[in-house]
Amino acid sequence: MLSINGKPQVNYGLRDTVDVPPRGNMVVRIRFFDYPGKTVLHCHILNPEDEGMMAVLQIDK
């Protein structure tokens, strides 16, 4: 995670969940080099997830 609402964040290692403020944004950088195939990137709050805050990533080697 690089930033939340434009403020740089300290990297404390691997995370699978990040809190983002309401109407906020975050910038992430992900390097997939050992895990080819499909995976999902999604919101854990059900209403936004149901409204489309979900993506399927195709990772190619």
Number of C-alpha atoms within 10 A of each C-alpha: 17 13 15 17 13 11 10 12 13 9 10 7 6 7 8 5 9 11 10 11 10 6 6 10 11 17 13 8 8 6 7 11 9 9 11 12 11 10 12 10 11 16 17 14 9 10 10 12 13 12 8 10 14 14 12 10 12 10 14 11 8
